[in-house]
Amino acid sequence: MSVFRDAACGDDVGINHIWRPDMRPRLSLPALAAAMIATGTVALPIQASATTEPSSQTASPGVYRMTLGAFTIIALSDGSFDLPTDQLLIEPRPGEVKELLDRAGLPAAVPTAINAFLIDTGTKRILVDAGSGALLGPSLGKLLDNLRAAGYRPEQIDELLLTHLHPDHVGGLADGGRMTFPNAVIRVDRSEAGFWLDKANRSRVDDSVKGSFDAALTSLQPYIAAGRLKQFEPGEKLEPGIMAVAMPGHTAGHTVYRIESRGQTMMMWGDIVHVAAVQFPDPRITIHFDSVTGEAEAARETAFGDATRKGYWVAASHIAFPGIGHVGSDGTGYMWKPADRNAR
């Protein structure tokens, strides 16, 4: 059995360990990422240059912008790492994952992005997810560099919408116990917050996965103390043109955000997809990170089908940067059609 070290708490955990709502531990994402960092197998991140003054016109490989009606959408890279799919993906048919990876020309260790997305409505600047911060090592945590390269400062962020509370989505919220985004209101699904911030839940899990609870609390605590954490219900309209859509399965309160402006729509998916090359052809393929496998699979099927039928834009956390594109059908499964990175 391969052994990894949890990035947040330093405990060794086996390959079958990740936190699940039924209190059975399995491998956590921070544990996996820490192992990749420690063994030197993390891919080099896409990052912004730190040598130039930030400008709204700065060209950076970790920044991608587009318009959605009256809104500006900016994809921001937090970096990338190699995900060992042969150890983590759950396939309905033996050998299917390898076949699909071979077809795509990919190795078993698939380069995996961590993306966040900024919505500039013209009156508010709203960030969706905060990246990993310092939690997962030096190849990640590049979000702030790319935010500045896009022409924005952390103190200019008005709201931060979280898809869920895994460390690669919340680690960038705080640094040394201080708010990274000092003027932002943090918003998260009520059941997601209730689950990860519940001390009773933490007390019932194996020590090796307590770090995921600690990471969520540590990242959110400065905002809680300042009265800046606000919880919402599924289906709630959060801002004009922005609605929370519940898609649990990956976590208890995993949330997708529907963005609409002047007749154009984008769905910000969070962790609906982890490995595009295999999960678009076969949405039944799941990953050990999912809390409830059946619910995660159903959410993915729903998301893929809806995006294909309606043709709207999609933004995804773990699809190759910028993680923006459309979903189509090839007759037997689905396919990802990425945005043109040269059309900025």
C-alpha positions in Angstrom: 0.0 0.0 0.0 1.3 3.4 -0.9 1.6 5.8 2.0 1.2 9.6 1.8 1.5 12.4 4.3 -1.4 14.7 5.0 -0.3 18.2 4.1 -2.4 19.9 6.8 -1.7 17.6 9.8 1.4 15.7 8.9 -0.1 12.2 9.5 0.6 9.3 7.3 -2.5 7.9 5.5 -2.9 5.0 3.2 -4.1 5.0 -0.4 -7.6 4.0 0.8 -8.1 7.1 3.0 -10.3 10.1 2.2 -12.9 11.7 4.4 -16.5 10.7 3.8 -19.8 11.7 5.5 -20.2 8.1 6.7 -17.0 8.7 8.8 -14.9 6.2 6.9 -11.5 7.7 6.0 -9.9 7.6 2.5 -7.1 9.4 0.8 -7.5 13.2 1.0 -6.5 15.6 -1.7 -4.1 17.5 0.5 -2.4 14.2 1.4 -2.1 13.3 -2.2 -0.8 16.7 -3.3 1.7 16.7 -0.5 3.0 13.3 -1.6 3.4 14.6 -5.2 5.3 17.6 -3.9 7.5 15.6 -1.7 8.5 13.1 -4.4 9.0 15.8 -7.0 6.2 14.6 -9.3 4.2 17.8 -9.3 3.9 19.5 -12.6 5.3 23.0 -12.9 2.5 25.5 -12.5 1.3 28.1 -14.9 2.1 31.3 -13.2 2.3 35.1 -13.7 5.5 37.1 -13.9 6.3 38.9 -10.7 8.6 41.4 -12.4 6.0 43.7 -13.9 3.4 46.1 -12.4 0.0 44.5 -12.5 -2.2 45.9 -15.3 -5.6 45.0 -16.7 -3.9 44.5 -20.0 -1.0 42.3 -18.6 -0.6 39.2 -20.7 0.0 36.1 -18.5 -0.2 32.4 -19.1 -2.1 32.1 -15.9 -4.8 34.6 -16.8 -7.6 34.2 -19.3 -10.4 36.7 -19.8 -13.7 36.7 -21.7 -17.0 38.6 -21.7 -20.3 37.1 -20.7 -22.9 39.6 -21.5 -22.1 42.7 -19.4 -19.8 40.6 -17.1 -16.1 40.0 -17.5 -15.0 36.5 -16.6 -11.3 35.9 -15.7 -9.8 32.4 -15.2 -6.9 32.4 -12.8 -4.5 29.5 -12.5 -3.4 28.3 -9.0 -1.0 25.9 -10.6 -1.1 22.2 -11.4 0.1 18.8 -10.3 0.1 15.2 -11.6 -2.8 13.1 -10.4 -2.2 9.3 -10.2 -5.4 8.2 -11.9 -4.4 4.5 -11.8 -4.7 4.7 -8.0 -7.6 7.0 -7.6 -10.2 6.5 -10.4 -13.0 4.0 -10.0 -13.9 2.4 -13.3 -17.1 0.4 -14.1 -15.1 -1.8 -16.5 -11.6 -3.0 -15.7 -9.0 -1.4 -18.0 -11.3 1.3 -19.2 -9.4 4.2 -17.7 -6.1 3.1 -19.3 -7.8 2.7 -22.6 -9.2 6.2 -22.5 -5.9 7.7 -21.3 -4.1 5.9 -24.1 -6.6 7.2 -26.6 -5.9 10.8 -25.4 -2.1 10.2 -25.3 -1.9 10.8 -21.6 0.1 8.9 -18.9 -1.4 7.5 -15.8 -0.2 10.5 -13.9 -2.4 13.1 -15.5 -1.5 16.9 -15.3 -4.3 18.4 -13.2 -5.1 22.0 -13.0 -6.5 24.0 -10.0 -8.4 27.0 -11.4 -10.4 29.8 -9.8 -12.6 32.3 -11.6 -13.2 36.1 -11.1 -16.5 37.6 -12.1 -16.4 41.4 -12.6 -20.0 42.5 -12.9 -19.0 46.2 -13.3 -20.2 47.0 -9.7 -18.7 44.0 -7.8 -15.7 41.7 -8.1 -16.7 38.2 -7.1 -14.1 35.4 -6.9 -15.2 31.7 -7.2 -12.9 29.6 -5.0 -9.6 30.7 -3.5 -7.0 28.2 -4.6 -4.7 26.3 -2.2 -2.6 29.1 -0.7 0.4 27.7 1.1 -1.3 24.4 2.1 -0.2 22.2 -0.8 3.3 23.2 -1.7 5.3 25.5 -4.0 3.9 24.3 -7.4 0.5 25.5 -6.3 -0.8 28.6 -4.6 -0.2 30.9 -7.6 -3.7 32.5 -7.5 -2.6 35.8 -6.0 0.2 36.3 -8.5 -2.3 35.8 -11.3 -5.0 37.9 -9.7 -2.5 40.8 -9.6 -1.3 40.1 -13.2 -5.0 40.4 -14.2 -5.0 43.9 -12.7 -6.7 43.3 -9.4 -5.6 43.4 -5.8 -6.9 41.1 -3.1 -8.5 44.0 -1.2 -10.6 44.7 -4.3 -12.5 41.4 -4.0 -16.0 42.1 -2.7 -17.3 38.5 -2.4 -15.9 35.0 -2.6 -18.2 32.1 -3.5 -16.9 28.7 -2.5 -17.9 25.6 -4.4 -16.9 23.4 -1.4 -14.5 23.4 1.5 -11.7 21.1 0.3 -8.2 22.6 0.9 -7.4 23.3 -2.8 -10.5 25.6 -2.9 -10.1 27.4 0.5 -6.4 27.4 1.3 -5.9 30.7 -0.3 -8.4 32.5 2.0 -6.0 33.2 4.8 -2.3 33.5 5.4 -0.9 33.3 9.0 -4.3 33.7 10.5 -5.1 36.9 8.5 -7.6 37.4 5.8 -6.1 37.4 2.3 -9.2 39.2 1.0 -9.8 41.7 3.8 -12.9 43.3 2.3 -14.6 40.2 1.0 -17.7 38.4 2.3 -17.3 34.6 2.0 -20.3 32.7 1.0 -20.8 28.9 1.2 -23.7 26.4 1.2 -25.2 25.9 4.7 -24.8 22.1 4.7 -21.2 22.3 3.5 -20.3 24.8 6.2 -22.2 22.8 8.8 -20.4 19.6 7.9 -16.8 20.8 7.9 -17.0 23.3 10.7 -18.7 20.8 13.1 -16.3 19.8 15.9 -18.3 16.7 16.5 -17.7 15.5 13.0 -14.0 16.1 13.4 -13.9 14.2 16.6 -15.3 11.1 15.0 -12.8 10.7 12.1 -9.5 9.0 12.0 -6.6 11.3 13.0 -5.1 11.1 9.5 -8.0 13.1 8.0 -8.5 15.6 10.8 -6.3 18.0 8.8 -8.9 18.5 6.2 -11.3 19.8 8.9 -8.5 21.9 10.4 -7.7 23.4 7.0 -11.3 24.5 6.4 -11.6 26.0 9.9 -8.2 27.7 9.7 -9.0 29.2 6.3 -12.4 30.5 7.4 -11.7 31.5 11.0 -10.6 35.1 10.3 -13.8 35.7 8.3 -16.0 34.1 10.9 -14.4 36.3 13.6 -15.0 39.4 11.4 -18.7 38.4 10.7 -17.8 37.9 7.0 -18.9 34.3 6.6 -22.5 34.0 5.2 -24.2 30.8 4.4 -26.8 30.2 1.8 -29.5 27.7 0.8 -29.5 25.7 -2.4 -31.2 27.6 -5.3 -30.6 31.0 -3.6 -30.0 34.0 -5.8 -26.8 35.5 -4.4 -26.4 38.5 -6.7 -28.1 39.8 -9.8 -27.3 37.2 -12.4 -25.7 34.7 -10.0 -27.5 31.7 -8.5 -26.3 28.8 -6.3 -27.2 25.3 -7.7 -26.8 22.3 -5.4 -24.9 19.4 -6.9 -23.9 17.3 -3.9 -21.9 14.1 -4.1 -18.3 15.2 -4.3 -19.1 16.8 -0.9 -22.3 17.2 1.2 -22.9 20.8 0.0 -21.0 20.9 -3.3 -22.3 23.9 -5.2 -22.3 24.9 -8.9 -22.8 28.6 -9.7 -25.1 29.7 -12.6 -23.9 33.0 -14.1 -26.2 34.9 -16.4 -25.9 38.3 -18.2 -27.7 39.6 -21.2 -28.9 36.2 -22.3 -25.6 34.5 -22.0 -25.0 31.7 -19.4 -22.0 30.1 -17.7 -22.0 27.3 -15.2 -19.1 27.3 -12.8 -18.8 23.6 -12.0 -16.3 23.2 -9.1 -15.4 19.5 -8.9 -17.9 18.0 -11.2 -14.9 16.7 -13.2 -11.4 15.7 -12.1 -10.1 14.0 -15.2 -11.7 15.2 -18.4 -10.1 12.7 -20.7 -11.9 9.8 -19.0 -15.0 11.3 -17.4 -16.4 13.0 -20.4 -16.3 9.8 -22.5 -17.8 7.9 -19.5 -19.3 10.0 -16.7 -19.7 6.8 -14.6 -16.0 6.9 -13.8 -15.7 8.3 -10.3 -12.8 9.2 -8.0 -11.9 8.3 -4.5 -12.2 12.0 -3.5 -16.0 11.8 -3.8 -18.0 11.7 -0.6 -20.9 9.8 -2.0 -20.0 8.0 -5.3 -23.5 7.5 -6.6 -24.5 11.1 -6.0 -21.3 12.4 -7.6 -21.9 10.3 -10.7 -25.5 11.5 -11.0 -24.4 15.1 -10.6 -21.9 14.7 -13.4 -24.4 13.0 -15.7 -26.9 15.9 -15.0 -24.3 18.6 -15.6 -23.0 17.0 -18.8 -26.4 16.5 -20.3 -27.7 19.9 -19.4 -24.6 21.7 -20.8 -24.8 19.7 -24.0 -28.5 20.4 -24.6 -28.4 24.1 -23.7 -25.0 25.0 -25.1 -23.9 27.4 -22.4 -20.3 28.1 -21.2 -18.8 25.9 -18.5 -15.9 26.8 -16.2 -14.3 23.9 -14.3 -11.8 23.8 -11.4 -9.7 20.8 -12.6 -9.9 20.9 -16.4 -6.7 22.1 -18.1 -6.3 25.9 -17.8 -8.3 28.0 -18.4 -10.9 25.4 -17.7 -13.5 27.2 -19.8 -15.3 25.7 -22.7 -18.4 23.9 -23.9 -19.7 20.3 -23.7 -20.7 18.3 -26.7 -21.8 14.7 -27.5 -20.0 12.3 -29.8 -22.9 9.9 -29.9 -21.6 7.5 -27.3 -20.4 9.9 -24.6 -19.5 13.5 -24.1 -16.6 15.7 -25.2 -14.9 18.8 -23.9 -14.5 21.7 -26.4 -12.1 24.2 -24.8 -12.2 27.9 -25.3 -9.7 29.4 -27.7 -6.9 30.6 -25.5 -5.8 33.1 -28.1 -9.2 34.8 -28.2 -8.8 37.1 -25.2 
